Amino acid sequence: MNSNKLDNRHNTLLSLLALVAVGLAVVSATRAATETAEQRGYAIAARSDRSDLGFGDSNVRLTMVLRNAAGRESTRTLLIKTLEKTSEEVGDKSVIVFDSPADIDGTALLSHARILDPDDQWLYLPALKRIKRISSVNKSGPFVGSEFAFEDFTALELNKYEYKYLRSEACGELTCDVVERTPRYAHSGYTRQVSWVDQDIHQVRRVEFHDRRGDLLKVLTLDDYRQYEDKYWRAHRLSMENVQTRKQTELVYSDYTFGEGLNRKDFEKVALRRVR
């Protein structure tokens, strides 16, 4: 075959590839143009949520630092164990256990996250040797004096919210998609939340919480993300600031461990008396 024919075939192939590329670009642009703000918001949230699936169970120790409006601090140490959900129709199970200070040593919160049904939560108070069920209407209250509410520990499930894409903008050195999420579940302490999800590793960097009157109540900042097993991203510093009271709670995490062999029996109510 002479060189002219080879050149012609090569040019024809390049032309076809160019047409395919143009066609794909047109399809992508068409999809973007027809995608609603709600669909795009859900897609961003789903990508973030699903990027960390498959960890099975995890274990992490952390320090909780409480600061009042004057800057005075108190510190607590605790352990969080998590059992991953089996599907998006249910939520994760978790246990939070306090080690210090002495007056709350052994206090534990067990959470079974639901989607639209009320979450199941129980609080174990070792001084009273009593397990107390947390009412679904009281979950907006502060957890052990912190700026985190009871519902903040179970409200991360994807299908608990309706979503709406608002815009994309710089967030520090990154670019973030800004997505509004509105609770679908009853008795939330928030009318809406606005989250910033980075376009790099698709993790939440900031959340603004608006109270039942619609006013900005709290701002959560998440940073120091680290990757485990080349799969799972975890923030190692969370700071929740109440903009109305100027109080702040900071959570500083140590290294996570995965595959501890935890199972559903470790997350039953009767296990609260012996959890550590």
WOKABEL-V191464 format. One record per backbone hydrogen bond with DSSP energy under -0.5 kcal/mol. NH is the residue of the N-H (numbers start at 0). CO is the residue of the C=O. If there is no record, write none. Layout:
BEGIN
NH:CO
NH:CO
END
This chain:
BEGIN
5:1
6:2
7:3
8:4
9:5
10:6
11:7
12:8
13:9
14:10
15:11
16:12
17:13
18:14
19:15
20:16
21:17
22:18
23:19
24:20
25:21
26:22
27:23
28:24
29:25
30:26
31:27
32:28
33:29
34:30
39:35
40:36
41:37
42:38
43:39
44:40
45:41
46:42
47:43
48:44
49:45
50:46
51:48
52:49
54:51
56:54
57:81
58:256
59:79
61:77
62:251
63:75
64:62
64:249
65:63
65:73
66:247
67:71
70:67
73:65
75:63
76:99
77:61
78:96
79:59
80:94
81:57
82:92
83:55
83:81
89:86
90:112
92:82
93:110
94:80
95:108
96:78
97:106
98:76
99:76
103:100
104:101
105:97
106:103
107:123
108:95
109:121
110:93
111:119
112:91
112:110
119:111
120:118
121:109
122:131
123:107
123:121
124:122
124:129
125:123
127:124
128:124
129:124
131:122
131:129
133:120
134:132
137:134
138:135
140:137
142:147
143:141
145:142
149:140
150:138
151:148
152:149
153:150
154:150
156:153
159:156
160:157
161:181
163:179
164:36
165:177
166:177
168:175
170:173
173:170
175:168
176:196
177:166
178:176
178:194
179:163
180:192
181:161
183:159
184:159
185:115
187:184
190:209
190:210
191:209
192:180
193:207
194:178
195:205
196:176
196:194
197:195
197:202
198:174
201:197
204:195
205:195
206:219
207:193
208:217
209:191
210:214
213:210
216:208
217:208
218:240
219:206
220:238
221:204
222:236
225:233
227:231
230:227
231:227
233:225
235:222
235:223
236:222
237:250
238:220
239:248
240:218
240:238
241:246
242:216
242:240
243:216
245:241
247:66
248:239
249:64
250:237
251:62
251:249
252:235
252:250
253:60
256:58
258:54
258:56
265:262
266:263
267:264
270:267
271:268
272:269
273:270
274:270
274:271
END
